[in-house]
Amino acid sequence: MDPWFDAARGPFRLTPHMIAIDGVSRPGILHDVSFEAHPGRVTGFLGPNGAGKTSTVRILLGLDRPAQGKATIFGFPYASWPRPLTVVGALLDGSGAHRARSARSHLRWMAASNGLPRSRVDEVLEIVGLTGDARKRAGRFSLGMGRRLGLAAALLGDPPALVLDEPLNGLDPAGIRWMRTFLRQCAAEGRTVLLSSHLMTELSSTADDVVVISNGRVVARGTVAEVTAGHDTLEDAFLALTGAAPR
Amino acid sequence: MIPVSVPGPRPLQSMVGAEVRKLLGLPTAWVGLTLGLIAAPLLVFVNAPALRRAIESGQIPDVSDVGYENLGIGLLGALILGVVAVSSEYTSAGDDSPGAHQLTATLLAMPRRGQMLTAKAAALVLVAAVQGALTATATVLLTRTVLPVPPISPSRVAAATLYWCLLALLAYAVTLIFRNGIITLTVFIVNSSVVSVSYLLTKLTPWAAYLPDIVGAHMFLRSHPSDVAIPPVTAGVVMAAWVAALLTVAAYLFRRRPA
């Protein structure tokens, strides 16, 4: 399917939201999960470990299939984009690189697969601050450096949308601040940023919108202020919503 | 911001290029390439004295086979290439994230699984073909410098190269089915060097000569230890059919399994 033209829907139209999860279900894991992430905003996908965040993100990126519902990016499933790296940048667990491969070699094959210029590899290494480690093997990277390499891969295609699963895991305080600033800047440039996390306090200072998931169900969504309403902090709201609050 | 993706066909060519780059970026692939390229020509010199005596005493049924029989060890290179092309996708990324592997990045860059597998197979065939052609030519030419054998036959070198590619694809398909390179390498290496189960089976039934790991050699060898004569074209077709069948099973499983 050509993402720019769909015979059933007519010529391509700009959809108001870049990322849409629509009634996605997987038996025992996700139950009718629906939400959107909008351009120019950081959307936090919040939930305790095992709530279904990673499952949802993997379905969005075409790595797993939903039993029901659909997940689209700009109105189309991830896999229907001919050069997906130019549409969505994704960061999942680990750096994504084979441990025997250098950072540069990993990014070069990824760039080649989507017809991106070689020069872009050095640009993204510069953005994430790995220029000096470009020849180092990914297996010798620290956890934080691995996350940066993963982010470099996500930025290769200069995508208008970013999907990051627990991007703060393994980062030191300086790294967390760097990531927060970076994601805010991406949103300010008009990109759609979706990030999952179980770290409430970090998310409350990074996200504009929040989607709270618990036991595979969306229990709240809205702006940070809306979701926090009636509670002292986003953390209190989260604990109350997910049923983990001390009674 | 809107996507900058432009309409047009899926860039299969760039996917093949990426897979070639990916394969050649692995140190283990270079072990396979080097081993494949060096072992067979070296074996020519090691075997030369014994072979010369055998030729002179008339113990070799078809002297034209002599140069090609040394190719066997070089085929290990094709096997290793086929195995690492797949096993590297499943290697754990490290202690920090034991569940992570390269396959995730591969499918994010090339989300259509069938197309990704096609591009990967094409890249493997390209690399294996170059290695096979170079090794076969070098081995046969070297043999002629040390032994009284007939001149090089381009069609037999081409057949050996084809066998090289098919064997690489066979290892590729089997590794994709097991998602583990150790199993494939063990089975193939034990079967080809320590004790050939397939060859032993030919003692029970001549049909065993059509098993995938031994039928292909009939494409470029005229005499064969199993004494079953299979014409070169038939051997090629049978081996290609085995490879096609195993690739189909592997692709079917790959598309249904979680990444």
Interface residues (C-beta under 8 A of the other chain):
Chain A: D2 P3 W4 F5 L14 P39 R58 L61 G62 L63 D64 F74 Y78 A79 W81 P82 R83 P84 L85 T86 V87 A90 L92 D93 G94 S95 G96 A97 H98 R99 A100 R101 S102 S105 H106 R108 W109 M110 A112 S113 N114 G115 A138 G139 F141 L143 G146 A153 G157 D158 P159 P160 G170 E189 G190 R191 T192
Chain B: M1 I2 P3 V4 S5 P7 G8 P9 R10 P11 S14 M15 G17 A18 E19 R21 K22 G25 L26 P27 T28 S88 T91 A93 G94 D96 S97 G99 A100 H101 Q102 T104 A105 L107 L108 A109 M110 P111 R112 P258 A259
